[in-house]
Amino acid sequence: MSRDVLRVLTEARPVELDPEARVDEATRTAELARAMAGTRDAHRERARRVRPVWVLGLAGATAAAALVATAVVPDDPAAPRGPAPVALDARTVLLAAADRTAATPEGTGAYWHSRTLHRSHFPVTEGGRRYTIEVTQATDSWTPARPKGKQWSRTQNLGFRPASAADRAAWQKAGSPTRVKVSVPISPKLKRLKPAVYEAAPGKAQVQSSPLVDGDKVYWIGRNVTMRQVRSLPTTPATLRKELLRWYEGHGTESNAPMPRDRWLFEVGGLLVTDLPVTAKTRAAAFRMLADLPGVRSIGKVRDAEGRPGVAVAAVERTPNGVLQRRLVIDPARGAALASETIVLEPAGINAELPPNSLLGSQTFTTTWTDKPLS
């Protein structure tokens, strides 16, 4: 893999400084969500063009069997109950997923199709009432397997809804508005992001296509990479870690905000196991690399935003906007990473008015190979 850093990104002029600029709702959602999640360079999302739009030793059979055996707990009080299930630590969960995914057959196709449902939570004040809404956006991307092709994307805002029963009650008392404005501060210099207007009803899907950067660059994982480079990433955790760290520069993959090395590896490793078209052996290596990171712990059994059951593992990060918990929701029995989530454990900065343990946002993933885009 070339050591040259292939930078096609340029710092975008902040749209807040340009009253004539028009920014689509999807971009504004990303800016607001990234600001609240503690990322300093919220404008970077608009500048990043390469990655399609949308930035863990038990033996396999034993680990998977142990996980399945503890996953079912009777809900019926009259049902016979055995010993309480043993909580699995993050390392066990991630290694079980690694062993299972390593045995997954490789798919084939002309395009890698990734469907992501982005859900972001924003505070709203309307009609004298304060509540939180959940904004959902669907992004489908089709990335060509061969150079010189076109990448395709389809983005649709699916509307908003109150985030909880209490929020729904406050929203109803505010008159059940079907259109709301969201604006949050981002820094002392830029007082607030330009407000975003959200509709409760779904919007129209937007379809875009573009040639690959330089004819072959398909993703951004701290540097621009080709499909061939993605598919040839190392297949052992030590060599994968070493390869990835060649591109670590002390900050996040998509901003200049400082980020510790292990936190950076958690973020990049999360990309490899969720929605990038790496080989099954590389994905297994990424799970094992995540298992070796200090500070990664198991949250226990959860359901992702789509209702799919899994086990969450998490790393904690201190940011100007609070202490944030970054979660990966794993289905170890299938060797799949289902979702990523951000929780604000200790609110601060622009998140100061949120209750502790508030969900800031989530992404759920579904991926597959296909022979045609927009399918």
VOMIKE-717063 format. One record per residue: x, y, z of N, C-alpha, C in turn; residue number from 1. Coordinates in steps of 0.05 Angstrom, whole numbers. Last residue first. Example, Ala and Ser with C-alpha at 12.3 -4.5 7.8 and 13.67 -1.06 7.14 Angstrom:
<rs>
R; n_x; n_y; n_z; ca_x; ca_y; ca_z; c_x; c_y; c_z; seq
R; 257; -45; 142; 273; -21; 143; 258; 1; 157; 2;
R; 264; -114; 156; 246; -90; 156; 264; -66; 156; 1;
</rs>
This chain:
<rs>
R; n_x; n_y; n_z; ca_x; ca_y; ca_z; c_x; c_y; c_z; seq
R; -608; -12; -136; -625; -36; -135; -639; -38; -108; 375;
R; -571; 26; -147; -599; 35; -144; -618; 11; -144; 374;
R; -526; -15; -188; -533; 6; -169; -563; 12; -169; 373;
R; -516; -86; -192; -525; -61; -204; -531; -40; -183; 372;
R; -500; -130; -164; -490; -127; -191; -499; -101; -205; 371;
R; -476; -128; -96; -497; -129; -116; -485; -124; -143; 370;
R; -461; -145; -28; -452; -142; -56; -476; -144; -74; 369;
R; -483; -109; 30; -483; -133; 13; -470; -125; -13; 368;
R; -506; -86; 95; -488; -86; 72; -490; -111; 56; 367;
R; -533; -42; 141; -539; -66; 126; -522; -65; 100; 366;
R; -531; -8; 203; -518; -16; 178; -529; -42; 167; 365;
R; -548; 51; 239; -551; 22; 235; -543; 15; 207; 364;
R; -525; 99; 283; -525; 91; 255; -529; 61; 255; 363;
R; -547; 151; 327; -541; 124; 321; -540; 120; 291; 362;
R; -541; 202; 379; -546; 192; 352; -538; 163; 349; 361;
R; -545; 214; 433; -542; 235; 414; -548; 226; 386; 360;
R; -581; 194; 489; -572; 185; 462; -569; 210; 444; 359;
R; -561; 212; 555; -578; 217; 531; -565; 205; 506; 358;
R; -535; 208; 603; -541; 183; 589; -560; 187; 566; 357;
R; -562; 267; 633; -541; 247; 631; -552; 222; 617; 356;
R; -602; 312; 592; -599; 295; 615; -576; 276; 611; 355;
R; -575; 373; 564; -586; 346; 561; -584; 330; 586; 354;
R; -550; 420; 571; -577; 419; 580; -590; 392; 576; 353;
R; -499; 413; 548; -501; 417; 577; -530; 414; 587; 352;
R; -481; 407; 497; -499; 386; 507; -506; 390; 537; 351;
R; -445; 446; 488; -471; 449; 475; -491; 427; 483; 350;
R; -416; 434; 551; -415; 449; 526; -443; 452; 514; 349;
R; -440; 370; 576; -424; 395; 579; -426; 409; 552; 348;
R; -461; 310; 609; -466; 332; 590; -448; 356; 597; 347;
R; -437; 249; 611; -436; 273; 628; -438; 297; 610; 346;
R; -453; 215; 569; -454; 206; 597; -455; 230; 616; 345;
R; -485; 212; 511; -471; 233; 528; -475; 225; 557; 344;
R; -471; 163; 463; -486; 170; 487; -471; 191; 502; 343;
R; -476; 139; 398; -462; 158; 415; -480; 167; 438; 342;
R; -468; 78; 362; -484; 97; 377; -466; 115; 393; 341;
R; -473; 33; 307; -456; 50; 324; -474; 71; 337; 340;
R; -492; -35; 290; -497; -6; 293; -474; 7; 309; 339;
R; -476; -88; 280; -502; -78; 271; -504; -48; 271; 338;
R; -428; -131; 260; -432; -106; 274; -456; -92; 263; 337;
R; -428; -202; 263; -436; -177; 250; -437; -154; 269; 336;
R; -428; -257; 276; -403; -243; 268; -408; -217; 254; 335;
R; -471; -281; 295; -470; -279; 266; -444; -267; 257; 334;
R; -460; -279; 349; -468; -305; 338; -467; -305; 308; 333;
R; -451; -225; 360; -428; -243; 358; -436; -270; 346; 332;
R; -471; -169; 339; -485; -195; 340; -463; -216; 338; 331;
R; -459; -107; 372; -449; -131; 358; -469; -154; 361; 330;
R; -454; -40; 369; -473; -61; 376; -466; -85; 358; 329;
R; -409; 4; 398; -414; -14; 375; -433; -35; 384; 328;
R; -409; 70; 424; -416; 42; 425; -416; 29; 398; 327;
R; -378; 119; 461; -382; 109; 433; -386; 79; 434; 326;
R; -397; 167; 505; -393; 138; 503; -399; 130; 474; 325;
R; -369; 228; 527; -385; 213; 508; -377; 183; 508; 324;
R; -373; 281; 568; -361; 255; 567; -380; 237; 550; 323;
R; -377; 345; 531; -384; 325; 551; -369; 299; 549; 322;
R; -356; 378; 493; -385; 376; 496; -395; 354; 513; 321;
R; -302; 372; 491; -313; 397; 502; -343; 397; 506; 320;
R; -295; 303; 514; -295; 323; 493; -305; 350; 506; 319;
R; -271; 239; 528; -277; 265; 539; -274; 287; 518; 318;
R; -299; 176; 514; -282; 198; 504; -291; 224; 518; 317;
R; -300; 105; 520; -308; 131; 530; -288; 152; 521; 316;
R; -327; 50; 483; -303; 65; 492; -313; 93; 500; 315;
R; -363; -13; 485; -361; 16; 484; -334; 26; 493; 314;
R; -410; -59; 459; -384; -54; 471; -378; -25; 467; 313;
R; -472; -92; 465; -458; -68; 460; -431; -68; 474; 312;
R; -503; -144; 430; -488; -137; 454; -471; -112; 448; 311;
R; -570; -149; 404; -541; -152; 402; -529; -146; 430; 310;
R; -630; -149; 363; -615; -155; 388; -585; -158; 384; 309;
R; -660; -95; 329; -644; -120; 327; -629; -125; 352; 308;
R; -685; -47; 327; -697; -67; 343; -682; -94; 342; 307;
R; -660; -6; 302; -678; -22; 286; -692; -44; 301; 306;
R; -626; 12; 341; -649; 29; 334; -669; 15; 316; 305;
R; -611; -50; 377; -604; -26; 362; -629; -11; 354; 304;
R; -615; -72; 443; -626; -73; 416; -618; -47; 402; 303;
R; -569; -107; 486; -584; -83; 478; -599; -90; 452; 302;
R; -530; -135; 538; -550; -139; 517; -566; -114; 512; 301;
R; -470; -97; 554; -490; -118; 558; -509; -119; 535; 300;
R; -426; -67; 550; -449; -54; 562; -471; -75; 568; 299;
R; -357; -81; 559; -384; -90; 550; -406; -75; 565; 298;
R; -304; -36; 539; -319; -53; 558; -346; -60; 547; 297;
R; -240; -14; 528; -265; -23; 515; -279; -42; 533; 296;
R; -192; -4; 554; -215; 14; 559; -240; 7; 545; 295;
R; -146; -26; 504; -153; -20; 532; -177; -2; 533; 294;
R; -158; -72; 452; -155; -44; 459; -162; -41; 489; 293;
R; -167; -123; 435; -142; -119; 450; -139; -90; 459; 292;
R; -214; -122; 406; -214; -137; 431; -189; -131; 448; 291;
R; -198; -96; 360; -214; -81; 379; -215; -95; 406; 290;
R; -170; -139; 337; -155; -115; 344; -171; -99; 365; 289;
R; -213; -173; 327; -193; -181; 347; -175; -157; 355; 288;
R; -241; -143; 289; -254; -150; 314; -233; -157; 335; 287;
R; -201; -143; 249; -209; -118; 261; -224; -123; 288; 286;
R; -199; -197; 236; -175; -184; 248; -182; -158; 261; 285;
R; -250; -201; 213; -243; -217; 237; -219; -205; 251; 284;
R; -241; -168; 168; -261; -161; 188; -256; -175; 214; 283;
R; -203; -199; 142; -195; -173; 152; -215; -163; 173; 282;
R; -234; -244; 130; -211; -247; 147; -201; -220; 158; 281;
R; -272; -222; 96; -281; -234; 121; -258; -237; 140; 280;
R; -249; -159; 69; -253; -188; 68; -262; -198; 95; 279;
R; -288; -98; 69; -263; -113; 74; -269; -143; 71; 278;
R; -324; -54; 54; -323; -80; 40; -297; -95; 44; 277;
R; -352; -23; 113; -332; -24; 91; -330; -52; 80; 276;
R; -387; -22; 158; -397; -18; 131; -377; -17; 108; 275;
R; -365; -48; 207; -393; -41; 203; -400; -39; 173; 274;
R; -311; -59; 212; -330; -81; 219; -359; -74; 213; 273;
R; -286; -12; 196; -280; -37; 183; -300; -59; 188; 272;
R; -306; 26; 233; -312; 28; 204; -308; 2; 190; 271;
R; -281; 7; 280; -310; 6; 277; -319; 9; 248; 270;
R; -228; 19; 269; -236; -9; 271; -266; -12; 268; 269;
R; -233; 75; 274; -227; 63; 248; -234; 33; 247; 268;
R; -247; 78; 330; -263; 90; 309; -258; 77; 282; 267;
R; -205; 51; 355; -233; 42; 359; -251; 53; 337; 266;
R; -162; 82; 339; -164; 54; 329; -192; 43; 333; 265;
R; -174; 128; 368; -174; 129; 338; -176; 101; 327; 264;
R; -167; 109; 419; -194; 118; 412; -196; 120; 381; 263;
R; -113; 99; 417; -131; 77; 421; -159; 84; 413; 262;
R; -92; 153; 410; -87; 131; 390; -108; 109; 393; 261;
R; -137; 209; 421; -116; 189; 430; -115; 165; 410; 260;
R; -144; 266; 383; -157; 240; 389; -135; 221; 397; 259;
R; -159; 335; 371; -141; 314; 381; -156; 289; 389; 258;
R; -191; 354; 311; -193; 352; 340; -175; 330; 350; 257;
R; -192; 358; 257; -166; 363; 270; -168; 362; 300; 256;
R; -229; 304; 226; -226; 331; 238; -198; 334; 250; 255;
R; -232; 252; 210; -246; 272; 194; -246; 300; 207; 254;
R; -203; 221; 245; -201; 215; 216; -213; 237; 199; 253;
R; -172; 261; 297; -192; 244; 285; -189; 240; 256; 252;
R; -100; 261; 311; -127; 273; 311; -147; 253; 298; 251;
R; -51; 237; 306; -58; 250; 331; -85; 263; 333; 250;
R; -46; 210; 259; -32; 236; 262; -40; 251; 287; 249;
R; -41; 148; 229; -50; 162; 253; -33; 187; 257; 248;
R; -22; 116; 190; -37; 139; 182; -48; 155; 205; 247;
R; 1; 73; 214; 18; 88; 196; 4; 115; 188; 246;
R; -40; 46; 239; -26; 67; 254; -6; 83; 237; 245;
R; -55; 7; 201; -72; 30; 206; -57; 53; 219; 244;
R; -11; -28; 205; -17; -15; 180; -34; 10; 184; 243;
R; -15; -45; 258; 9; -31; 249; 4; -16; 224; 242;
R; -65; -71; 257; -61; -48; 275; -37; -31; 265; 241;
R; -53; -112; 221; -74; -92; 215; -70; -67; 232; 240;
R; -15; -140; 249; -7; -127; 224; -28; -106; 216; 239;
R; -47; -157; 293; -22; -142; 297; -14; -127; 272; 238;
R; -90; -186; 271; -95; -161; 286; -70; -144; 289; 237;
R; -87; -204; 201; -81; -211; 229; -82; -185; 245; 236;
R; -94; -187; 150; -114; -206; 161; -107; -216; 189; 235;
R; -89; -122; 119; -79; -145; 133; -101; -162; 146; 234;
R; -126; -105; 58; -117; -99; 85; -108; -124; 100; 233;
R; -146; -113; 8; -121; -126; 14; -109; -117; 41; 232;
R; -192; -83; 2; -195; -113; 1; -169; -127; 7; 231;
R; -171; -32; 2; -190; -40; 23; -191; -71; 25; 230;
R; -141; -33; -45; -128; -30; -19; -145; -38; 4; 229;
R; -182; -39; -83; -162; -60; -80; -147; -57; -54; 228;
R; -209; 9; -76; -222; -16; -69; -202; -38; -65; 227;
R; -163; 57; -48; -177; 44; -70; -191; 20; -60; 226;
R; -166; 113; -2; -158; 86; -10; -175; 76; -33; 225;
R; -143; 169; 33; -159; 159; 11; -149; 132; 2; 224;
R; -141; 165; 105; -129; 171; 79; -147; 160; 58; 223;
R; -178; 156; 141; -154; 169; 151; -136; 176; 127; 222;
R; -209; 130; 102; -205; 119; 129; -180; 130; 142; 221;
R; -250; 139; 50; -232; 155; 67; -231; 142; 94; 220;
R; -257; 105; -13; -263; 110; 15; -242; 127; 28; 219;
R; -241; 104; -67; -269; 98; -61; -276; 105; -32; 218;
R; -204; 120; -124; -206; 124; -95; -235; 121; -87; 217;
R; -200; 119; -180; -200; 93; -165; -203; 96; -135; 216;
R; -201; 167; -206; -209; 144; -221; -210; 118; -205; 215;
R; -193; 210; -174; -169; 199; -187; -176; 173; -203; 214;
R; -255; 191; -147; -232; 210; -146; -207; 196; -156; 213;
R; -303; 165; -192; -285; 161; -170; -263; 182; -170; 212;
R; -359; 206; -214; -335; 189; -219; -318; 186; -194; 211;
R; -424; 202; -185; -400; 217; -191; -377; 197; -197; 210;
R; -493; 214; -171; -472; 196; -180; -448; 214; -187; 209;
R; -552; 215; -130; -529; 228; -142; -509; 206; -152; 208;
R; -618; 227; -111; -600; 208; -123; -577; 224; -136; 207;
R; -660; 237; -57; -641; 250; -75; -621; 230; -85; 206;
R; -729; 231; -40; -702; 218; -42; -686; 233; -63; 205;
R; -765; 279; -4; -760; 266; -29; -732; 255; -30; 204;
R; -781; 266; 66; -775; 283; 43; -771; 266; 18; 203;
R; -834; 249; 112; -810; 242; 97; -807; 261; 73; 202;
R; -857; 296; 162; -862; 278; 139; -836; 272; 125; 201;
R; -837; 333; 197; -845; 308; 208; -849; 287; 185; 200;
R; -780; 370; 177; -808; 363; 174; -813; 336; 186; 199;
R; -734; 419; 201; -741; 391; 197; -772; 388; 195; 198;
R; -685; 465; 187; -714; 462; 189; -720; 433; 183; 197;
R; -629; 490; 222; -640; 470; 203; -670; 468; 208; 196;
R; -595; 552; 228; -616; 533; 236; -623; 514; 214; 195;
R; -524; 553; 226; -549; 563; 213; -571; 543; 220; 194;
R; -494; 547; 290; -498; 537; 263; -524; 549; 252; 193;
R; -470; 602; 328; -489; 580; 324; -488; 572; 294; 192;
R; -420; 629; 331; -439; 628; 354; -458; 604; 351; 191;
R; -359; 617; 320; -383; 614; 305; -405; 609; 325; 190;
R; -327; 624; 367; -323; 641; 343; -348; 640; 325; 189;
R; -343; 586; 405; -345; 615; 411; -343; 633; 387; 188;
R; -381; 536; 369; -356; 546; 380; -360; 575; 388; 187;
R; -434; 520; 362; -413; 501; 354; -386; 510; 366; 186;
R; -502; 516; 385; -476; 530; 383; -455; 510; 376; 185;
R; -557; 496; 343; -540; 492; 366; -514; 507; 363; 184;
R; -623; 492; 322; -598; 507; 320; -582; 503; 345; 183;
R; -679; 473; 287; -658; 464; 305; -634; 481; 301; 182;
R; -749; 480; 280; -723; 490; 274; -703; 480; 296; 181;
R; -803; 440; 252; -788; 452; 274; -761; 462; 265; 180;
R; -867; 420; 233; -842; 432; 223; -829; 446; 247; 179;
R; -911; 403; 258; -900; 385; 238; -874; 396; 225; 178;
R; -927; 408; 327; -917; 420; 302; -906; 399; 283; 177;
R; -964; 399; 372; -956; 378; 353; -946; 390; 326; 176;
R; -970; 438; 411; -987; 440; 387; -981; 419; 366; 175;
R; -943; 429; 456; -933; 451; 440; -949; 454; 415; 174;
R; -965; 382; 473; -973; 407; 488; -964; 432; 473; 173;
R; -937; 348; 439; -966; 351; 436; -976; 376; 450; 172;
R; -886; 353; 461; -891; 361; 433; -921; 365; 428; 171;
R; -894; 330; 511; -886; 359; 509; -892; 369; 481; 170;
R; -906; 278; 495; -925; 293; 510; -920; 323; 509; 169;
R; -858; 264; 469; -883; 265; 454; -904; 281; 469; 168;
R; -823; 264; 512; -820; 284; 491; -845; 286; 474; 167;
R; -843; 220; 539; -844; 246; 552; -841; 268; 531; 166;
R; -832; 180; 502; -859; 185; 509; -862; 212; 522; 165;
R; -780; 206; 457; -790; 189; 478; -819; 195; 484; 164;
R; -771; 238; 412; -752; 217; 418; -762; 197; 440; 163;
R; -819; 253; 361; -809; 257; 388; -792; 233; 397; 162;
R; -792; 250; 294; -812; 242; 314; -801; 249; 341; 161;
R; -781; 269; 225; -774; 268; 254; -798; 258; 270; 160;
R; -759; 242; 161; -776; 257; 179; -767; 255; 208; 159;
R; -724; 218; 128; -748; 203; 134; -766; 217; 155; 158;
R; -688; 240; 74; -695; 247; 102; -723; 234; 107; 157;
R; -647; 202; 34; -674; 211; 39; -678; 217; 68; 156;
R; -602; 189; -19; -606; 199; 9; -635; 209; 12; 155;
R; -561; 148; -55; -589; 157; -52; -594; 164; -23; 154;
R; -505; 145; -99; -517; 148; -72; -546; 157; -74; 153;
R; -451; 114; -133; -479; 124; -132; -488; 127; -103; 152;
R; -393; 121; -172; -405; 114; -147; -432; 128; -145; 151;
R; -369; 92; -233; -383; 113; -218; -393; 103; -192; 150;
R; -303; 68; -251; -332; 67; -250; -343; 91; -236; 149;
R; -248; 66; -247; -260; 80; -270; -290; 80; -270; 148;
R; -239; 1; -216; -233; 29; -221; -248; 39; -246; 147;
R; -291; -41; -187; -268; -37; -205; -264; -7; -209; 146;
R; -334; -40; -153; -311; -57; -146; -287; -52; -163; 145;
R; -366; 21; -135; -358; 1; -155; -334; -15; -146; 144;
R; -415; 28; -86; -387; 34; -93; -377; 13; -112; 143;
R; -472; 58; -68; -463; 36; -85; -435; 43; -95; 142;
R; -509; 74; -11; -487; 80; -28; -479; 55; -43; 141;
R; -563; 105; 21; -554; 81; 7; -531; 90; -11; 140;
R; -588; 131; 80; -567; 135; 59; -560; 108; 47; 139;
R; -639; 163; 114; -630; 138; 101; -610; 145; 79; 138;
R; -649; 194; 175; -640; 197; 148; -630; 170; 137; 137;
R; -688; 221; 227; -677; 197; 213; -672; 203; 184; 136;
R; -687; 253; 288; -688; 257; 259; -675; 233; 246; 135;
R; -723; 260; 345; -705; 241; 332; -709; 245; 302; 134;
R; -725; 314; 392; -735; 300; 368; -714; 281; 358; 133;
R; -743; 335; 457; -722; 324; 439; -735; 309; 416; 132;
R; -769; 397; 483; -769; 368; 479; -747; 360; 460; 131;
R; -802; 449; 514; -776; 439; 506; -777; 408; 505; 130;
R; -850; 500; 498; -843; 473; 508; -816; 464; 497; 129;
R; -865; 546; 473; -859; 547; 502; -853; 521; 514; 128;
R; -867; 531; 420; -892; 535; 435; -888; 536; 465; 127;
R; -806; 496; 423; -828; 506; 407; -852; 510; 424; 126;
R; -742; 476; 422; -760; 493; 438; -781; 505; 420; 125;
R; -707; 415; 420; -723; 435; 406; -739; 450; 427; 124;
R; -647; 376; 413; -667; 390; 430; -681; 412; 414; 123;
R; -640; 318; 373; -636; 346; 376; -656; 358; 395; 122;
R; -610; 258; 352; -628; 271; 372; -621; 300; 376; 121;
R; -608; 221; 292; -596; 241; 309; -617; 253; 327; 120;
R; -595; 165; 256; -614; 177; 274; -600; 196; 292; 119;
R; -586; 136; 194; -574; 155; 213; -597; 167; 229; 118;
R; -579; 77; 164; -600; 94; 176; -588; 110; 198; 117;
R; -547; 55; 107; -544; 66; 134; -568; 82; 141; 116;
R; -526; 6; 64; -549; 22; 72; -547; 30; 101; 115;
R; -482; -6; 13; -484; -1; 42; -508; 16; 47; 114;
R; -459; -48; -35; -482; -33; -27; -483; -31; 3; 113;
R; -410; -52; -81; -414; -56; -53; -437; -37; -44; 112;
R; -418; -80; -146; -419; -57; -128; -422; -67; -99; 111;
R; -413; -129; -171; -400; -106; -184; -400; -81; -166; 110;
R; -396; -185; -128; -414; -167; -142; -399; -144; -154; 109;
R; -395; -233; -75; -384; -221; -99; -405; -203; -111; 108;
R; -376; -254; -8; -394; -248; -29; -380; -236; -53; 107;
R; -345; -307; 27; -342; -281; 14; -364; -278; -7; 106;
R; -374; -339; 85; -366; -339; 56; -364; -311; 45; 105;
R; -347; -335; 150; -368; -326; 132; -359; -327; 103; 104;
R; -308; -346; 186; -319; -369; 172; -341; -361; 152; 103;
R; -299; -297; 210; -277; -309; 194; -287; -332; 178; 102;
R; -344; -289; 241; -342; -275; 215; -320; -286; 198; 101;
R; -333; -321; 286; -355; -327; 269; -353; -314; 241; 100;
R; -287; -298; 308; -286; -326; 299; -309; -333; 280; 99;
R; -307; -246; 319; -284; -250; 300; -284; -279; 290; 98;
R; -347; -255; 357; -354; -244; 331; -332; -249; 310; 97;
R; -314; -274; 398; -334; -291; 387; -343; -281; 359; 96;
R; -285; -228; 407; -271; -251; 396; -290; -272; 385; 95;
R; -324; -194; 428; -311; -187; 403; -296; -211; 390; 94;
R; -340; -221; 475; -359; -214; 454; -346; -210; 427; 93;
R; -292; -223; 503; -305; -248; 496; -325; -243; 473; 92;
R; -282; -168; 510; -262; -185; 496; -276; -210; 486; 91;
R; -324; -150; 542; -321; -141; 514; -303; -159; 498; 90;
R; -354; -206; 578; -338; -181; 576; -334; -174; 547; 89;
R; -419; -227; 593; -395; -231; 577; -380; -205; 575; 88;
R; -450; -248; 651; -445; -226; 634; -419; -230; 619; 87;
R; -486; -307; 655; -460; -295; 661; -456; -272; 641; 86;
R; -554; -312; 677; -533; -312; 656; -508; -297; 664; 85;
R; -571; -347; 737; -570; -322; 722; -549; -323; 701; 84;
R; -595; -415; 730; -576; -395; 741; -576; -370; 724; 83;
R; -664; -418; 709; -639; -430; 717; -621; -409; 729; 82;
R; -733; -419; 720; -709; -403; 716; -684; -418; 726; 81;
R; -794; -434; 688; -772; -442; 705; -747; -426; 699; 80;
R; -844; -382; 686; -826; -400; 672; -804; -409; 691; 79;
R; -874; -345; 711; -880; -373; 718; -860; -392; 705; 78;
R; -858; -297; 689; -850; -302; 716; -855; -331; 725; 77;
R; -830; -295; 626; -853; -304; 640; -846; -311; 669; 76;
R; -782; -286; 603; -796; -263; 612; -821; -270; 628; 75;
R; -720; -321; 605; -749; -322; 605; -761; -296; 616; 74;
R; -668; -301; 563; -677; -301; 592; -707; -302; 592; 73;
R; -617; -316; 520; -646; -319; 524; -652; -320; 554; 72;
R; -562; -313; 520; -577; -291; 508; -607; -292; 513; 71;
R; -530; -353; 537; -537; -333; 557; -555; -311; 546; 70;
R; -523; -384; 492; -535; -397; 515; -544; -376; 536; 69;
R; -497; -350; 457; -525; -358; 451; -538; -369; 476; 68;
R; -447; -349; 483; -463; -325; 480; -492; -331; 475; 67;
R; -430; -401; 481; -434; -389; 507; -451; -364; 505; 66;
R; -426; -407; 425; -445; -424; 440; -451; -411; 467; 65;
R; -385; -372; 414; -411; -367; 403; -432; -383; 418; 64;
R; -342; -396; 443; -351; -369; 450; -379; -364; 439; 63;
R; -339; -447; 419; -344; -445; 448; -355; -417; 455; 62;
R; -327; -434; 366; -352; -449; 372; -359; -446; 402; 61;
R; -278; -404; 372; -302; -394; 360; -327; -408; 368; 60;
R; -243; -401; 434; -248; -414; 408; -275; -406; 398; 59;
R; -228; -336; 460; -241; -362; 462; -242; -374; 434; 58;
R; -182; -300; 480; -184; -320; 461; -197; -345; 468; 57;
R; -273; -157; 364; -259; -152; 386; -252; -179; 398; 56;
R; -352; 216; 211; -338; 189; 210; -325; 187; 230; 55;
R; -454; 191; 65; -472; 180; 83; -488; 203; 94; 54;
R; -427; 184; 6; -442; 200; 25; -456; 182; 45; 53;
R; -367; 146; -1; -395; 151; -9; -410; 165; 13; 52;
R; -306; 180; 8; -324; 159; 18; -353; 165; 10; 51;
R; -293; 230; -17; -285; 204; -27; -303; 182; -18; 50;
R; -305; 279; 4; -319; 271; -20; -313; 242; -28; 49;
R; -311; 325; 54; -302; 298; 49; -318; 286; 26; 48;
R; -335; 373; 63; -311; 373; 47; -302; 345; 39; 47;
R; -377; 363; 97; -383; 372; 70; -359; 371; 52; 46;
R; -350; 348; 142; -367; 329; 129; -373; 337; 101; 45;
R; -326; 393; 162; -310; 375; 147; -326; 355; 132; 44;
R; -355; 424; 195; -357; 430; 167; -342; 410; 150; 43;
R; -341; 411; 246; -366; 401; 236; -369; 406; 207; 42;
R; -290; 403; 279; -292; 412; 251; -318; 400; 238; 41;
R; -299; 380; 330; -295; 409; 326; -300; 418; 298; 40;
R; -345; 337; 356; -326; 341; 335; -323; 370; 329; 39;
R; -385; 327; 393; -359; 335; 403; -338; 339; 382; 38;
R; -436; 317; 377; -420; 294; 385; -392; 301; 392; 37;
R; -455; 366; 360; -464; 356; 386; -447; 332; 396; 36;
R; -429; 367; 310; -423; 388; 330; -431; 378; 358; 35;
R; -452; 324; 284; -424; 323; 290; -416; 344; 311; 34;
R; -505; 342; 280; -499; 318; 295; -470; 317; 303; 33;
R; -499; 388; 248; -510; 390; 275; -502; 366; 292; 32;
R; -478; 365; 201; -463; 385; 216; -472; 388; 245; 31;
R; -518; 329; 186; -492; 318; 193; -476; 339; 209; 30;
R; -559; 365; 175; -563; 345; 196; -536; 334; 205; 29;
R; -536; 392; 133; -541; 407; 157; -545; 387; 181; 28;
R; -536; 352; 94; -511; 363; 104; -514; 377; 130; 27;
R; -591; 345; 88; -575; 322; 97; -548; 332; 108; 26;
R; -609; 393; 68; -616; 386; 95; -599; 363; 106; 25;
R; -557; 432; 34; -580; 413; 35; -584; 403; 64; 24;
R; -546; 500; 34; -536; 474; 43; -560; 455; 45; 23;
R; -527; 556; 0; -549; 539; 5; -538; 511; 11; 22;
R; -500; 621; 14; -496; 592; 9; -521; 577; 16; 21;
R; -507; 672; 28; -518; 665; 2; -516; 634; -3; 20;
R; -480; 680; 75; -509; 680; 76; -521; 671; 50; 19;
R; -428; 653; 101; -436; 659; 73; -466; 658; 72; 18;
R; -415; 634; 149; -403; 660; 142; -412; 669; 114; 17;
R; -438; 585; 152; -449; 606; 168; -438; 633; 162; 16;
R; -407; 552; 122; -430; 563; 108; -443; 585; 125; 15;
R; -337; 557; 122; -361; 554; 138; -385; 567; 126; 14;
R; -305; 528; 67; -312; 554; 80; -337; 550; 96; 13;
R; -270; 467; 79; -293; 481; 68; -297; 508; 82; 12;
R; -207; 447; 65; -223; 459; 86; -246; 475; 73; 11;
R; -205; 391; 22; -198; 419; 27; -216; 429; 49; 10;
R; -181; 327; 4; -198; 344; 20; -188; 372; 22; 9;
R; -149; 295; -20; -165; 310; -38; -183; 329; -23; 8;
R; -88; 266; -8; -108; 285; 4; -123; 299; -19; 7;
R; -58; 212; 4; -73; 222; -19; -95; 240; -9; 6;
R; 5; 202; 24; -21; 210; 34; -36; 224; 12; 5;
R; 43; 146; 5; 35; 174; -1; 7; 180; 10; 4;
R; 53; 94; 12; 55; 111; 36; 47; 139; 31; 3;
R; 12; 43; -18; 28; 67; -20; 29; 83; 6; 2;
R; 17; -24; 0; 0; 0; 0; 18; 25; 0; 1;
</rs>
